[in-house]
Amino acid sequence: FACFLMSHGTEGYVYSASGERCELSSIFQLPITHDVCRDLAQRDIPKLFFVQSCRTLAGPQKDCVEYSATQSHEPLPPDFLCSYATRRGSYAYRYADTGSTYVTCLNRCLRRFVPKKTDLSSILTEVSYCVRKESKSNPEFAQSCSHVNELHGRIIFPVPEQPTE
């Protein structure tokens, strides 16, 4: 199971289109039940989350959200990975002309390393390197990824077959 969350956010939260904040831990803890997704509920499937949002300690506007040091810290689900575009307390940048550095690097690294049957943890190390390297070209908007890995084993994606013409 893989989920990509791309939104505005603060540490521990992402924002809906209407501006409501959603706690990431509640998203990570969503049960995959038989009535929601029969195939996933029947197997022990790893949960992979990729989060493109800021992780600052204050909201997008000072009067909008207050960070609370007493946020709930629910235990992570078993066999879980979350890759964040940036480290705790930092901004995740998205450019009008080229998009998100993190998403661009993630896409580039997946396309490069999945066909080589490289495991996901190693691919994310390459994503971190790529984001740091891209950020050096614009130090004012430097960014560094963060990953939480509670996986029970290596994740190696199946290599997609090339379409025949």
C-alpha positions as CSV (number, residue, x, y, z in Angstrom):
1,F,0.0,0.0,0.0
2,A,1.5,3.4,-1.0
3,C,0.0,6.8,-0.3
4,F,1.3,10.1,-1.5
5,L,0.3,13.2,0.5
6,M,1.0,16.5,-1.2
7,S,-0.3,19.5,0.6
8,H,0.6,22.4,2.9
9,G,1.5,21.3,6.4
10,T,3.1,21.7,9.8
11,E,4.9,19.2,12.0
12,G,2.4,16.3,12.4
13,Y,-0.3,17.7,10.2
14,V,-1.3,18.3,6.6
15,Y,-4.1,20.7,5.4
16,S,-7.1,19.9,3.3
17,A,-8.2,22.1,0.4
18,S,-10.6,23.8,2.7
19,G,-7.8,24.6,5.2
20,E,-8.7,22.1,7.8
21,R,-5.8,20.3,9.4
22,C,-5.5,16.5,9.5
23,E,-3.2,14.8,11.9
24,L,-0.7,12.5,10.1
25,S,-0.8,9.9,12.8
26,S,-4.6,9.4,12.2
27,I,-3.9,8.9,8.5
28,F,-1.1,6.5,9.2
29,Q,-3.3,4.5,11.6
30,L,-6.3,4.2,9.2
31,P,-7.4,0.6,9.3
32,I,-7.4,-1.3,6.0
33,T,-10.5,-3.4,6.5
34,H,-12.2,-5.9,4.3
35,D,-15.1,-3.6,3.3
36,V,-12.6,-0.8,2.3
37,C,-10.1,-2.9,0.4
38,R,-10.5,-6.7,0.3
39,D,-7.1,-7.5,-1.3
40,L,-5.1,-5.5,1.2
41,A,-7.0,-6.6,4.3
42,Q,-6.3,-10.2,3.5
43,R,-2.6,-9.9,3.4
44,D,0.1,-8.3,5.6
45,I,1.0,-5.4,3.3
46,P,3.6,-2.8,4.2
47,K,2.2,0.8,4.5
48,L,4.3,3.3,2.5
49,F,3.7,7.0,2.9
50,F,5.4,9.8,1.0
51,V,4.7,13.3,2.4
52,Q,5.4,16.5,0.4
53,S,4.6,19.2,2.9
54,C,6.3,21.6,5.3
55,R,7.0,20.3,8.8
56,T,7.4,23.7,10.5
57,L,6.4,24.1,14.1
58,A,4.0,26.9,13.3
59,G,1.1,27.0,10.8
60,P,1.2,28.6,7.4
61,Q,0.0,31.8,9.0
62,K,0.8,32.7,12.6
63,D,-2.8,33.1,13.6
64,C,-4.0,30.0,11.8
65,V,-2.5,27.1,13.8
66,E,-0.6,26.8,17.0
67,Y,1.8,23.9,17.5
68,S,1.3,22.0,20.7
69,A,4.1,20.1,22.4
70,T,1.5,17.7,23.8
71,Q,0.6,16.3,20.3
72,S,-0.4,12.7,20.5
73,H,2.3,10.4,19.3
74,E,0.5,7.2,18.4
75,P,2.6,4.1,17.8
76,L,3.3,3.5,14.2
77,P,1.6,0.6,12.5
78,P,3.7,-2.5,11.9
79,D,5.6,-2.7,8.6
80,F,5.5,1.0,8.0
81,L,7.6,3.6,6.1
82,C,7.2,7.3,5.9
83,S,9.4,9.4,3.7
84,Y,9.1,13.2,4.3
85,A,10.2,15.9,1.9
86,T,11.9,17.7,4.7
87,R,13.1,17.3,8.3
88,R,11.1,18.3,11.4
89,G,10.8,22.1,11.8
90,S,11.7,22.8,8.1
91,Y,10.0,24.0,4.9
92,A,9.4,21.8,1.9
93,Y,9.8,23.9,-1.3
94,R,7.7,23.7,-4.5
95,Y,8.6,25.8,-7.4
96,A,6.0,27.2,-9.9
97,D,8.1,26.2,-12.9
98,T,9.6,22.9,-11.9
99,G,7.5,21.6,-9.0
100,S,8.7,19.9,-5.8
101,T,12.4,19.1,-5.5
102,Y,11.5,16.1,-3.4
103,V,8.9,14.7,-5.7
104,T,11.1,15.3,-8.8
105,C,14.1,13.5,-7.1
106,L,11.8,10.6,-5.9
107,N,10.4,10.1,-9.4
108,R,13.9,10.3,-10.9
109,C,15.3,7.8,-8.5
110,L,12.4,5.3,-8.7
111,R,12.7,5.4,-12.5
112,R,16.5,4.8,-12.3
113,F,16.7,2.2,-9.6
114,V,13.5,0.1,-9.7
115,P,14.6,-1.5,-13.0
116,K,17.9,-2.4,-11.2
117,K,15.8,-4.1,-8.4
118,T,17.2,-1.8,-5.8
119,D,15.4,-1.9,-2.4
120,L,13.3,1.1,-1.3
121,S,15.5,2.0,1.6
122,S,18.5,2.4,-0.7
123,I,16.4,4.3,-3.2
124,L,15.4,6.8,-0.5
125,T,19.1,7.3,0.4
126,E,19.6,8.3,-3.2
127,V,16.5,10.6,-3.0
128,S,18.1,12.3,0.1
129,Y,21.3,12.8,-1.8
130,C,19.5,14.2,-4.8
131,V,17.5,16.6,-2.8
132,R,20.6,17.9,-0.9
133,K,22.5,18.2,-4.2
134,E,19.6,20.1,-5.9
135,S,19.3,22.4,-2.8
136,K,22.9,23.4,-3.0
137,S,22.1,25.3,-6.3
138,N,19.8,27.5,-4.3
139,P,21.1,27.7,-0.6
140,E,18.3,30.1,0.4
141,F,15.9,27.2,-0.1
142,A,18.0,24.3,1.2
143,Q,16.0,21.2,2.0
144,S,16.9,17.8,3.4
145,C,14.6,14.7,3.5
146,S,13.7,12.6,6.5
147,H,12.6,9.0,6.5
148,V,11.0,6.8,9.2
149,N,11.6,3.1,8.4
150,E,9.8,0.5,10.5
151,L,9.7,-2.1,7.7
152,H,10.0,-5.8,8.5
153,G,12.0,-6.5,5.4
154,R,13.3,-5.1,2.1
155,I,10.9,-3.6,-0.4
156,I,11.8,-4.3,-4.0
157,F,9.3,-3.2,-6.5
158,P,8.4,-5.4,-9.5
159,V,10.1,-4.2,-12.7
160,P,7.4,-2.9,-15.0
161,E,7.4,-4.6,-18.4
162,Q,8.1,-2.3,-21.3
163,P,5.1,-1.8,-23.5
164,T,5.3,-3.5,-26.9
165,E,4.5,-1.5,-30.0
